């Protein structure tokens, strides 16, 4: 749920359950960030057999998360691509069903733990990066007073900025600058009272 749109692309518990499988989540992420791939290629990346990878790809296709790549190099090795850049669902709608609430909570918890793990990895490896990256990574937090509709609008505006840098990246200020992958997380956590930071 890194990006939100006015209309969720996951609207039923069965679809949410399908994407909750950890192997499928990883496959979908690879297709989104690295481009189209075959079952064999994804299986090798994830340590799964080609048969297992094919099964999970069929499940992702069944619920509309992926589709066949229109550019197929041959008939033997079917290539798949992500059908959308993000996965989004309404937490309120899913919470109306006990299973939907359980799966939604589990997926958000997994995303949170993944963010912590990614930060720890960056923290451990940052001294090995090109020195020009030294002041780039890190964390930032702020506290705003917003209405729910203002929070949604802020979220959409930030997503538009991310989309612009993703689809139309500006030329580098210095052609000799290194180009790397920058993982970006956005958290919007509503509280009625001012939360203590750091938390006790």
C-alpha positions, -999 to +999 in steps of 0.1 A: +000+000+000+028+024-008+005+045-029-033+052-026-058+060-053-094+071-050-106+037-061-089+007-045-077-020-069-084-048-043-120-049-033-127-083-019-112-106+008-103-134-017-080-110-037-064-097-005-058-133+006-042-141-027-017-113-024-010-120+013+011-151+004+047-141+010+060-157-022+034-139-043+041-106-027+078-110-035+071-120-071+048-091-076+074-067-062+101-081-086+078-077-116+070-041-105+105-030-099+126-051-123+102-056-152+086-087-168+099-122-162+092-159-167+083-184-140+118-199-142+135-166-138+114-157-107+118-192-093+156-188-095+155-154-078+133-168-049+147-203-046+115-218-058+109-245-085+096-235-118+064-254-111+058-236-078+066-202-094+041-210-122+014-218-097+018-186-078+019-166-110-014-181-121-029-171-088-017-136-092-031-135-127-064-149-116-070-120-093-057-094-117-024-085-101-003-095-131-009-101-168+009-117-198+035-094-213+024-086-248+060-089-260+066-126-258+101-136-271+089-172-277+059-195-271+078-217-246+087-192-219+057-171-210+066-137-196+045-119-170+043-083-160+026-064-132-008-051-140-004-020-117+023-002-098+007-004-064-017-026-043-044-006-025-074-016-005-098+001+019-090-008+054-124+002+066-142-020+040-119-050+047-124-046+084-162-053+080-152-089+075-132-106+103-109-124+079-104-093+058-094-074+090-070-101+100-053-102+065-052-064+062-036-061+096-011-089+088-001-072+055+004-038+071+024-054+099+046-072+073+052-039+056+062-022+088+086-049+097+100-048+062+106-011+066+125-017+099+146-044+083+154-022+053+165+006+076+187-017+096+203-030+064+210+005+052+223+015+086+248-015+085+259-009+050+259+029+047+297+033+053+303+012+022+284+035-001+299+061-023+306+091+000+282+113-021+253+092-006+264+100+029+238+127+037+211+113+015+196+085+036+179+088+069+146+094+086+124+125+089+093+131+109+069+160+114+036+165+131+007+183+113-028+193+123-050+180+095-086+169+088-090+135+072-097+150+038-066+172+041-045+141+050-058+123+019-050+153-003-015+155+011-010+118+004-021+122-032+001+152-037+031+133-024+023+103-046+022+126-076+057+138-068+069+102-065+053+093-098+069+122-115+104+112-104+096+076-113+083+081-148+101+113-159+133+114-138+151+147-142+187+147-157+214+146-130+229+179-119+263+164-124+267+137-151+294+120-130+270+116-100+262+079-091+227+067-098+212+043-072+180+029-059+164+050-031+137+033-011+111+057+001+085+051+028+056+073+037+037+068+070+006+088+079-004+079+114-034+097+129-036+105+166-061+125+186-035+137+211+001+147+204+021+114+205+054+114+225+085+111+204+105+090+209+078+067+222+083+056+258 
